[in-house]
Amino acid sequence: MIKILPEEARTLSLYIYSLCGVHLDETKGYLLENRLAPLLQENSCGSFSEFYLKARSDSTKTIPRKIVDAVTTGETSFFRDSAPFDLLQFKLLPELIDRRRKNSSSRGPISLRIWSAACSSGQEVYTTAIVLQETLGNLLNYNIQLLGTDISDQAVARASYGVFSRMEVERGLAAEKLQRNFVPVEKGWKIRDELRGIASFKKLNLMEDFSSLGRFDIIFCRNVAIYFTEADKVKLFSKLGNALDPDGALIIGSTESLTGLCPQFEPMRYQRSVYYRLRK
């Protein structure tokens, strides 16, 4: 494997930050080596400096897109860290539905909007869809919108396709959940149409303006900001606060915290989970 020099790591880190807001300091040289090595080989580059110059001069933007895919595609699985989904099923959804029923002046279907802000290949979105069906029953009785966004073109395409390998579905999915919510296809397992139908996916850079998305009842933004600078974390969560309904809930990673960072949020605890609401 071609070794990355400290100066090359600094240069590439700044370039990656300009592309997607991910901050990788010089101590992350090993990560750049591992993630970008296949791209160096693919582009016949003998050094990271040569690869950087080739990426900067790529008028098609293919190499920059592949760089973003390489550095932002993280670990994911169905029902990853089950606590947030227990929170969703047994706390947030029942309370939200109850409030909507009490406050609704019409007899129309109750609306729910849930956003997975960094959906990767879609497991978090489809896990949420499974929880919704298990909790609410017939989803046609509700007006449900699940949105998954990610900065990676590759991740969004995979999530939209809704097909997962045997290894992917076996990570986190019990056998009965797999049989109930997926159908076997040639390349693995495909999410059932009734669940795929309530989800939409789009490419989104969270460092850019996303006010056009509207407001959401629940926002998942787990393990995204861990690679952001503190200033960028404040910007991101402030924007997420503007995208959250006044009685909505923000769910972040189990090792993350907004305490001392974003005073507009109030931490709430449910069993093993901490989630955040906007202060009134």
C-alpha positions in Angstrom: 0.0 0.0 0.0 1.2 3.5 -0.9 2.0 5.4 2.3 0.7 8.9 2.8 3.1 11.7 3.9 2.1 14.1 6.6 1.9 17.0 4.2 -0.2 15.0 1.8 -2.6 14.0 4.7 -3.0 17.7 5.6 -3.7 18.7 2.0 -6.2 15.9 1.4 -7.9 16.6 4.7 -8.5 20.2 3.7 -9.8 19.1 0.3 -12.1 16.5 1.9 -13.4 19.2 4.3 -14.2 21.5 1.3 -16.1 18.6 -0.3 -18.3 17.4 2.5 -17.5 19.1 5.8 -15.8 16.0 7.3 -12.8 17.1 9.4 -9.9 14.6 9.4 -6.8 15.9 11.2 -3.3 14.7 10.4 -3.7 11.8 12.9 -6.2 10.2 10.5 -3.5 9.5 7.8 -4.1 5.7 8.3 -7.8 6.2 7.5 -7.0 8.1 4.3 -4.6 5.4 3.3 -7.1 2.6 3.8 -10.1 4.4 2.4 -8.4 5.9 -0.7 -6.0 3.2 -1.6 -8.4 1.5 -4.1 -9.0 4.9 -5.8 -5.2 5.5 -6.2 -4.9 2.1 -7.9 -8.0 2.8 -10.0 -6.6 6.0 -11.3 -3.0 4.7 -11.7 -1.5 7.2 -9.2 1.8 6.5 -7.6 1.4 8.9 -4.7 -1.4 10.7 -2.8 -0.1 14.1 -4.2 -0.6 12.8 -7.7 -4.1 11.6 -6.8 -5.0 14.9 -5.2 -4.0 16.8 -8.3 -5.9 14.4 -10.5 -9.0 14.8 -8.3 -8.8 18.6 -8.4 -8.5 18.6 -12.2 -11.3 16.1 -12.8 -13.9 18.2 -14.8 -16.4 15.3 -14.5 -16.3 15.4 -10.7 -16.2 11.6 -10.7 -13.1 11.3 -8.5 -14.3 13.9 -5.9 -17.7 11.9 -5.7 -15.8 8.7 -5.2 -13.6 10.3 -2.5 -16.8 11.4 -0.6 -18.2 7.9 -0.9 -15.0 6.4 0.4 -14.6 8.6 3.5 -18.2 8.9 4.5 -19.5 5.4 4.1 -19.6 4.2 7.7 -20.6 1.1 9.6 -24.4 0.4 9.6 -26.8 -2.4 10.2 -30.5 -3.0 10.8 -31.6 -2.2 14.4 -28.0 -0.9 15.1 -27.9 -0.1 18.8 -31.4 -1.2 19.5 -32.0 1.4 22.3 -33.0 4.3 19.9 -35.6 2.0 18.2 -37.0 0.9 21.6 -37.3 4.6 22.3 -39.1 5.2 19.0 -41.5 2.2 19.5 -42.4 2.5 23.1 -42.0 6.2 23.9 -41.9 8.6 21.0 -44.4 7.1 18.6 -47.2 6.4 21.1 -46.9 9.9 22.7 -46.7 11.6 19.3 -49.8 9.8 18.0 -51.7 10.6 21.2 -50.8 14.3 20.9 -51.8 14.4 17.2 -55.1 12.8 17.9 -55.9 15.2 20.7 -54.9 18.3 18.8 -56.4 17.3 15.4 -59.5 19.1 14.4 -60.2 16.8 11.4 -60.8 13.1 11.0 -58.2 12.7 8.3 -55.1 10.5 8.7 -52.5 11.5 11.2 -49.3 12.8 9.5 -45.8 11.7 10.6 -42.5 12.9 9.1 -39.3 11.2 10.1 -35.8 12.0 8.8 -32.7 10.0 8.8 -30.1 12.7 8.1 -27.2 10.4 7.2 -29.0 7.3 6.0 -26.0 5.5 4.5 -27.3 2.5 2.5 -30.8 2.7 4.1 -30.8 0.3 7.0 -31.8 3.0 9.5 -34.7 4.2 7.3 -36.0 0.7 6.8 -35.6 -0.2 10.4 -37.7 2.8 11.2 -40.3 1.6 8.7 -40.4 -1.8 10.4 -40.9 -0.2 13.8 -43.7 2.0 12.4 -45.6 -1.0 11.0 -45.1 -3.0 14.2 -46.3 -0.1 16.3 -49.1 1.3 14.2 -50.4 -1.6 12.2 -51.8 -0.7 8.8 -49.6 2.2 7.6 -52.3 3.2 5.0 -54.3 4.6 8.0 -51.6 7.3 8.4 -49.9 9.9 6.2 -46.3 8.8 6.7 -43.2 10.3 5.1 -39.8 8.8 5.8 -36.9 10.7 4.3 -33.3 9.4 4.1 -30.5 11.7 3.0 -26.8 11.1 2.6 -23.9 12.9 1.0 -22.8 9.8 -0.8 -24.3 9.1 -4.3 -23.5 5.5 -3.9 -25.2 5.2 -0.5 -28.4 7.0 -1.7 -28.6 4.7 -4.8 -28.2 1.6 -2.7 -30.8 2.8 -0.2 -33.3 3.6 -2.9 -32.8 0.2 -4.5 -33.7 -1.5 -1.1 -31.9 -4.7 -1.8 -29.5 -6.2 0.8 -27.2 -9.1 0.8 -27.7 -12.1 3.1 -24.9 -10.9 5.3 -26.4 -7.5 5.7 -29.9 -8.8 6.7 -28.4 -11.2 9.1 -26.8 -8.4 11.0 -29.4 -7.1 13.4 -32.5 -8.7 11.8 -34.2 -11.6 13.6 -35.5 -14.3 11.3 -39.2 -13.5 11.8 -38.5 -9.8 11.0 -36.7 -10.8 7.9 -39.5 -13.1 6.7 -42.2 -10.5 7.5 -40.6 -7.5 5.9 -38.4 -8.7 3.0 -38.8 -10.9 0.0 -36.0 -13.0 -1.5 -34.5 -11.8 -4.7 -31.6 -13.0 -6.9 -29.1 -10.8 -5.1 -30.3 -11.2 -1.6 -33.4 -9.7 0.1 -35.6 -6.8 -0.9 -37.6 -4.6 1.4 -41.4 -5.2 0.9 -43.1 -2.6 -1.3 -45.5 -1.4 1.4 -42.4 -0.3 3.5 -40.4 0.9 0.5 -43.4 3.0 -0.6 -43.3 5.3 2.5 -39.6 6.1 2.1 -37.8 8.5 -0.2 -34.1 9.2 -0.5 -32.0 12.1 -1.8 -28.4 13.3 -1.8 -27.8 16.1 0.8 -24.7 17.8 2.2 -25.7 18.7 5.8 -23.3 21.6 5.7 -25.5 23.3 3.1 -29.0 24.8 3.6 -31.8 22.3 3.9 -34.6 24.5 5.1 -36.6 23.5 2.0 -37.1 20.0 3.5 -39.6 21.4 6.0 -40.2 20.2 9.5 -40.1 16.8 11.0 -41.5 15.0 14.1 -38.4 12.9 14.6 -34.9 13.4 13.3 -32.2 10.7 13.4 -28.7 12.2 13.1 -26.5 9.5 14.7 -22.8 9.3 14.6 -22.6 12.0 11.9 -21.1 15.0 13.7 -18.3 13.0 15.2 -16.1 14.0 12.3 -17.2 17.7 12.4 -15.4 20.6 14.0 -17.1 22.0 17.1 -18.2 25.1 15.1 -19.7 23.0 12.4 -21.5 20.8 15.0 -23.1 24.0 16.4 -24.2 25.0 12.9 -25.5 21.6 12.0 -27.6 21.1 15.2 -28.9 24.6 15.1 -30.2 23.9 11.6 -31.6 20.6 12.7 -33.4 22.5 15.5 -35.1 24.7 12.9 -36.2 21.6 11.1 -37.7 20.0 14.2 -41.4 20.4 15.1 -41.7 22.2 18.5 -42.7 18.9 20.1 -40.4 16.8 18.0 -37.4 14.7 19.1 -33.8 14.6 17.9 -31.9 11.3 18.3 -28.1 11.4 18.1 -25.4 8.8 18.7 -25.1 7.1 22.0 -21.6 8.5 22.5 -22.6 12.0 21.4 -23.9 14.9 23.5 -25.3 18.3 22.9 -24.9 19.4 26.5 -22.8 22.6 26.6 -22.9 22.8 22.8 -26.5 23.7 21.8 -28.4 25.3 24.6 -31.7 25.3 22.6 -31.9 21.6 23.1 -33.0 19.9 26.4 -31.8 16.3 27.0 -34.4 13.8 27.9 -33.9 10.2 29.1 -35.8 7.1 28.4 -34.4 3.8 29.8 -31.0 3.4 28.0 -31.6 6.3 25.6 -31.0 10.0 25.7 -32.8 12.1 23.1 -33.3 15.9 22.7 -36.3 18.2 22.6 -36.3 22.0 21.9 -36.5 24.0 25.1 -39.9 25.8 25.4 
